[in-house]
């Protein structure tokens, strides 16, 4: 009897929790209300099954409880009952899967006039690419990826010269315009997910996946990675800014093209070197582990790093200067800063790129030790 009462209370508590729960879906900000509808169908069907099964078990516990002088009747099979169970289960599964298959077929079939946006994922940051004035994306490949060409664009493909590159975690989109999203990963499995848009898709290494949506609300919406992609997974976030068409076009025009980034990479000199280092840090995903404002992340902050005395996990110390940074970037696990995991990968940087990165780190301010010496 106690077990039956407990089962009934569990059912009542679960239903009340669902009805009164403050955790609901975020407001819909795209055209994919059909996804919400399919989710509601799944919740209703699985909820009904949950209630029916638990109440039936509670009934069976009471109805067929042990009583003196009564013996259970053994019935090895019941074809009528089996037919009913198979039929009801089949209907329930079809009711849950069919709407989802129909919606998914639409999700990967974008309109012909959709704006093309490429999303590139890597541990642990996002970057984006739009077609240039020719309306076509240039070809890309892993063989072209290097520190100066993080998108891996083919420098010999004329279609890619005017491609607009967004080397940061924030991308802008126009309101009310369909967007075809192309997704590719440079390292491991990621998932591009903006919850108010509902639509999402995996980024699979070695292939290009896609889906589409139409933003329907102006605002800022957070991008999440919905696949566990490493120790910095929690920090792989970004922002989609939805705005009117005119504002979007002004923002797009302010972003550099592939041709311009290659020109900047080739530039030398004080400010140009620092700017090149900042672009290099962004393209290589350095900001996923190192902050520039003093906040804690997977690796040491770069704010005030230059000139300070660094303590390592083995108890030794060293001053952070040009020689130290050159050696550390080229051999990141030879000496591990105290309190941080030895997870920094090696980067294939040229001497010019290494000098630019060090110049950028130095531009972020010197540590207390260096200031005190002055």
Beta strands, then each sheet from edge to edge (+ up, - down):
strand 1: 115-122
strand 2: 125-130
strand 3: 164-166
strand 4: 170-174
strand 5: 178-185
strand 6: 190-193
strand 7: 200-203
strand 8: 209-214
strand 9: 219-225
strand 10: 237-243
strand 11: 309-311
strand 12: 317-319
sheet 1: 3+ 2- 1+ 5+ 8-
sheet 2: 4+ 10+ 9- 6+ 7-
sheet 3: 11+ 12-
end
